[in-house]
Every structure is written in C-alpha cells, then in structure tokens.
Amino acid sequence: MLHHWPEPGVDCHAAASRRWWQAYTAPELRIVITHDRIVAFECSRRGRLGGAAQCLQHAAHMVDDHSDAHAASPSAPLWETLRLVLSTYAGQRWHVVVVLSNQFVRWLALPWQDQIRSRADQQAYFAHGLQQAFGSQTQPSQLRSQCPGYGKPFLINAIAEDLLTQLHREFDAAGLPIGQLLPAWQLSANQSLAWMRKQGREAAGWIVCRESTSLTLACLQHGAWQQIRTFPVDRHSPDSDWRHTLRQVLLREQALHPERAQLPVYLAQTALAGLRPEDFSPFKVIVLPTTEPAGQPMWSLA
C-alpha cells in the first residue's frame, strides 16, 4: 500500500507522457499497483494549457493473495484483479498513468565514469552495477537513467521486461494504452522537488516514499543523487515501526556521512499517519502538503 495522495501535474508531468496530447485533452485515470491492492483514481482534465487537475473519486480493489509481500513480480491474483479493474474503463477515453510499487522496481545510484564513451558502454555499466547490487534478483530489465550533469552520479531504475510486457498487454487489451508508467518513489521525488522550487530552496534532502511493506529513500545533495535504497518494513508490526526504521537508517548515514546530517527529510502528509515531525528528532522533517477532493476525507493508500 502506497501512502501518497495523487497530485496530477505535480507528481507526474504531462509533457513526459508517451501520449502527451491525450494528457492535455483527456481526464486522467491513475492506476496504482501494489502487492495487495489496486487503486483506481479518476481525475479531471488538466486543460489545454496544462492547468491543474483534481482527483474526483477513487476505488480500492483488494488482491486475494497471501504470498510473499516482498515478491519482486506480481502474482497471478494481482493480474486477475487488474483485468477486473480495467474492464470498468475498457474502451473509454482516458490518459492512463500507471504507478508501480517500489517492490517491482530496482533503484541504484552509480558514480560518474569518464571511461564511458557510448550508449552501449553506459548500458553495460548500469547492468553491471545492478548485478553487483542485487545479484540473483536481477532480471532482464528495461533501464532508465537520469544524470543532472557532467561528473554527477547516475540515478537508474530497472523494471523487469516481462512485467512491462504483461502490463502493456493488459492495458492494450482493454483499449487503455499507457501514457505514463512511474515507480512510486518517483512521485515522491517529483512532489518534493516541486516544493523545493516553489520555496526557492536548494535541491537537497532525503526523499522518502512510504509503503506498508517498505521505505524507499534517496539522498539529494548539491543537486545530485548520492544514493537510493529500499528497506523492508514488517506490515504486521505497529505502524510506528516504519518511523523507527527511518530513524535508524538516517542515524547510520549521519555517522558515515556527517556532511549529510543537516539535510531535511521530505515526507508526504499522508505518510505520517498521525505522527508529528518532532517524532523524528533530531532530524528536520518537512511535511509536503497534499490536495484532497472537495467533500471527501483524506485517504492515504494505507
């Protein structure tokens, strides 16, 4: 379960869509896929000039599956539930945004290498880094990368090719081609970066994405991604356990990298679940505001 309230136009951008024209002229259908549920959000149209969209309604569909909550691939019951959800919207005109749980994605920050001279060298470097980091969990994957500039670390993510193929097959069969496909952590990053720009702050901090079974956090310093990791959280433990996990990770990083000790921690309001920023002392937590549909209570994906 993802603790994030959708903010169309903030946490994902229409210009990045494979179907950018549809992104501006059709309402958004956002499908959030986690190991135990699929949530469909219906959002209003952005407008021709990229005006703000608003979530109008949502529906959560539980997945009848009791397998490993940390499995790297979707289960058969999950695919069955997805088909049921898509049948509701089949053939309608939507701009489709798919959000994948971080458990289905591999993230890695790799240092810059001057020896890389070609695209092939770059892909080989990324694949080797993933193999070193994840070992037997590595599968044939589609790699995407971001690098803010020469000499800066690469931020890469890998999604298994068979997972992507199956996703496109299911959505195409329903007449709902995917416009954007994003890992859950990317939503948190886009939301945090938008807040930094709006406040005129330096691009620096710990970007946290909370799910019921994991925490994914990345360190942004001097405008470059220094590291990113995902940590498991026991979904059957008290809700505050994720706070303990986060504090322990940050305290360890503080000891290893004292220069990162003062970096703020960015958390969505929906991720706090009744906790206060003071509960994370000595770290400074910046709570990112979220927008909820008028007339409906705040409902985090939890």
N, C-alpha and C positions, 0 to 999 in steps of 0.2 A: 504494500500500500504506500502510495506516494503522498507525502504531506506538502502539497503545493496547490494553491488556487490559481487557475489559469488566468493569465493577463495577455490576451491577444494583442499583438503589436508591440509588446514589451518583452515577453519571454521568448517569442519567436517572431521573425520578421518576414513580411510578405515578399519582399524583394529576393529573399533566399529560396523561395519556393520553386520547385520544378514547374509549377503551373501558376506563375506569378499573376497572370491576367485574371485567372479564376480567384486568386487570393484577394483581389480588389473588388470583384464583382459578385461573389457568391458568399453566403454565410459560411462560417467555419464549423466543421464537425471535427472535434478533437477526441481521439480515441486513446485513452491511457491504458497501457497493458502492463500488468504486474503479475506475479506468480499466482495470486489467489483471487483476482478480480479484474474485470474490465469496466472502465468507466467511460461513458459517452457524454461529452459536453456539447451542447448546441449553443453557438454564439452568433450574434448579429453580424451583418455585413460591415466591413471596415469602411466602405465608401471609396469613391474614385480616387481621392487624394490621400488615401491611407489613414483616414480618420479612425478614431478609437472604436474598437468593437467591445461588446459586453456579453458575458455569459448569461444566457436566458434560462436554461434549465439543464439538469444533468440526471443521469441514471446509472447506478452501480449494479453490475451483474456479477454475482459470486461464481467462482470456479469451483466445481465439486472435485477437488483434488487434494489428496493428503500426502503427496510425495515430498521430496526434499525442497524446503523453501528456498534453498540457495542454489538450486539446479541452474546450470548455465543455458539450458534450452527449454522452450515452452513445452508443456505436457500436452498429451492428446486431449484431455478435458478442456484445456485452455483454448485450443484451436476450435473445438466444438462450440464453446461459449462465444468465441469471436464470430463464428458463422451465424449464430443466432442473433447477435447484436447487429451485425451488418444487414441481415435480412430486413430489419426495420427501416433501413435507409436506402435499400437497393434501388438503383436507377434514379435517385433524386440528385439534384444539383447542389453539391457542397464542395467547399475547399477542404480537403481532408488533411488533418495533421495527426500523425501517429507519434505517441510518446512511449518510449520503451523503458521499462525498469532498468536501473543500472546493473542488475544482476545478469542481464543479457548482453552487456557491453564490457569491453576491456579498455581501460584508460591507462595512459602512460605518458610521462614527461621525459623526453630524451634530450641530452645536451647537444648543442650545435657541433657539427663536424665539418671542418674545412675541406676534408678529403672528398666529400660528396660532390660529384660533378654532373650527375644526370638524374633523371627521374627514376631510372632503374636502380641506381645506387641508393637513392633515398628510400625506395620501397624495400630493398634488401636490408637496409639499416633498421627500418621500422620493424620488419618481420623478425629480425634477429633480436631486437630489443624485447618484443613481445614474447618470443620463445624463452629468453632468459628470465623474464619476469613471471611468466605464467606456466611455463613448462608444459606438462601434459594437458593442461586446459586449453592450449592454443589450438584453434581450428582454422581451416581455410576461411579467410575473412576479407571483407571489404574494409580498407583502411582509409581514414580521413585524417587530415592533419591541419594544424594551424601554427604559424610562426609569425610573431609580431615584427620581426626584422632580422637583419644580418647579425649573426653571433648570438641570437637569443635561442632558448630551448624550444624544441618542437613539442606541441601537445597533440597526441594522436589518440584516436579511438578505433576500435575494431569490433565489427559486428559480423557474426558468422554468416557466410554466404548462403547456406541452406535456410537459415532463419529469414534473411531478406527475401529470398526467392519465394518462400512459402507465404510471407506477408503480402507481397505484391500479387501473388496468385489469388489469395483470398479476397483482397480488395478489388482487384480487376474483375473477378467473377461476379461481384456484387454491383459492378458498374460504378465503383467509387475509387478511381485511381488516386494514389497517394501523392499529395503535393509536397509535404514536408515530413521527414522522419527524423526525430531527435531523441537522443538519450535524455533521461530525466535530469541528470546533473546539468546539462546544457541550459535547461530552463532556468535553474537557479543562478547559473553564471550570467546569463543574459539579463535577468532581473537585477542582479547585484551591480553589474556594470552600468546599466541604465541609471540606477540610483546614484552611483559614483559620479557619472557625467552630470546629472541634474544638480547635484550638490557641489560640483566643482572640486571633487576630491581626487587625490592621486589614485591611480589604478593599483590598489594594493589591499591585501587582506586574505582571510581564509574564507573560501566559498563553500558552504555546507549544503548538501542535499540529503534530506532525511527520508528514509523509507522504514517500514515497520521491521524489516529484517537486516537493514544495513545503513551505514553512514558513508557517504562519499564526500571527501573534502579535498580541496586543492589550495595550494599556496600561490598567490599572485603577489609579486614583488617587483618594483621598478618596471611595471608594465609587462612582465614576462612570467609565464607559468613555471614555477620552480619544481613542483611535484603534485601528484594527484594519486589518491589511494582510496580503496573501498574497504570498510571494516564491517564484519558481521555483528549483528545485534540479535539477541535472543528474543523472538517475538512473544514468548510466553513469560518473560520476566516483567517486573514492574516497569511502567512506562518511563520512569526516571533513569533506567539503566542506560538509555542512549546518551543521556546527559553525562553520566559517569564515563562512558566510553569516549565521548568527545573531549572531556576534560583531560583524561589520561593521555590521549593522543597529543593534545596541544602542549601538555606539560613536558612530554618527552621531546617534542620538537623544540620547545623553549630551551631545554638543556643542550640539545645537539646544535641548535642554530640560534644563539642568543639575539642575533640581529632581527629575528622574526617575532620576538617576544611581544612587541608593542603593536603588532598588526591586528586590526579589528577582525571580528568574526561576524560574517553576514549570515543571518538566518531569516527565513520567511516567517511572518507572524503565525501562519497556520502550523508551522513545525514546532512551535514552543509548547503547545498542549498544556496551557495553564502555568507554565514556568515563567520566571522573570529573568531579565538579562542579568540581574545581580546573582542569580543562582550559578552563573558560570565564572564567578570571580576566581582568579584575578584577571581574567580575560574580558576585554570590552566587546560586548555583543551589540551589533547594530541590527535592529528589527526592521525588516523590509515590509512596508505596508502592502496590503492586498486589497483588491476590489472585489466585492461580492455582489451578486444580483440583487436588485432592489426587491425588498419584501421577503427575502429568504434568509435564513440564518446562515452564519458562516459554517461551512462544512469542509474540513480538511479531508484529504483522501486517506482517512485513518479508520 
